Amino acid sequence: MGLSVAETRKLNEIAALVAKDDPDYSRRMASFGGYEGSVLGLPARWTLVPVILAGALMVIGFFAATVIAANSAEGSGAADKAPAARLHR
């Protein structure tokens, strides 16, 4: 729910008075925040960080599982059976 016109006008008046009274403080406050909260409670510009991290972990996990499965297949596959076949000749 947004502010009413009267509330917005009053806040602008207060901001102008603060800027006139203490310009340095006003400058610092103007650069502070400036974002809407996201669903995760994080600033909007940080919302994608957990999503990107989760995606990266999934890719790393998939890659690790693929490498482990390939190494496991090599270890129990033709390489183990070949020496046994040579012994029976």
C-alpha positions in Angstrom: 0.0 0.0 0.0 1.5 3.3 -1.1 1.5 6.6 0.7 -1.2 9.1 0.2 -0.6 12.4 -1.6 -0.6 14.3 1.7 1.9 11.8 3.3 4.2 12.0 0.3 4.1 15.8 0.4 4.9 15.8 4.1 7.8 13.4 3.7 9.2 15.6 0.8 8.9 18.7 3.1 10.8 16.9 5.9 13.5 15.7 3.4 13.9 19.3 2.1 14.3 20.6 5.7 16.8 17.9 6.5 18.8 18.6 3.3 18.8 22.3 4.2 19.8 21.7 7.8 22.5 19.0 7.3 23.4 18.4 3.6 26.0 15.7 4.4 23.5 13.6 6.4 20.9 14.1 3.6 23.3 12.9 1.0 24.2 9.8 3.0 20.5 9.0 3.6 19.7 9.5 -0.1 22.2 6.8 -1.0 21.1 4.4 1.7 18.6 1.7 0.8 16.6 2.6 -2.3 15.2 -0.8 -2.9 12.0 -2.8 -2.4 12.1 -5.9 -0.3 11.8 -9.2 -2.2 9.9 -12.4 -1.4 13.0 -13.8 0.4 13.2 -10.6 2.5 16.4 -9.6 0.7 16.9 -6.4 -1.3 15.7 -6.8 -4.9 19.2 -6.6 -6.3 20.3 -9.6 -4.0 17.3 -11.8 -4.8 19.0 -13.7 -7.5 22.1 -14.6 -5.5 20.6 -17.6 -3.6 19.0 -18.8 -6.9 22.3 -18.6 -8.7 24.2 -20.4 -5.9 21.6 -23.1 -5.8 21.9 -23.6 -9.5 25.6 -23.7 -9.4 25.5 -26.3 -6.6 23.1 -28.4 -8.7 25.4 -28.2 -11.7 28.5 -29.1 -9.6 26.6 -32.0 -8.0 25.4 -33.3 -11.4 29.0 -33.1 -12.8 30.4 -34.9 -9.7 27.7 -37.6 -9.9 28.5 -38.1 -13.6 32.3 -38.4 -13.0 31.7 -40.8 -10.1 29.3 -42.9 -12.2 31.8 -43.0 -15.1 34.7 -44.0 -12.8 32.5 -46.7 -11.2 31.5 -48.1 -14.6 35.2 -48.2 -15.7 36.1 -50.0 -12.5 33.5 -52.7 -12.8 33.3 -52.9 -16.5 35.4 -54.4 -19.3 38.7 -53.6 -17.5 38.0 -56.0 -14.7 36.7 -58.8 -17.0 39.6 -58.6 -19.5 42.3 -60.0 -17.2 40.0 -62.9 -16.2 39.3 -63.7 -19.8 43.1 -63.9 -20.5 43.6 -66.2 -17.6 41.2 -68.8 -18.9 43.0 -69.2 -22.3 
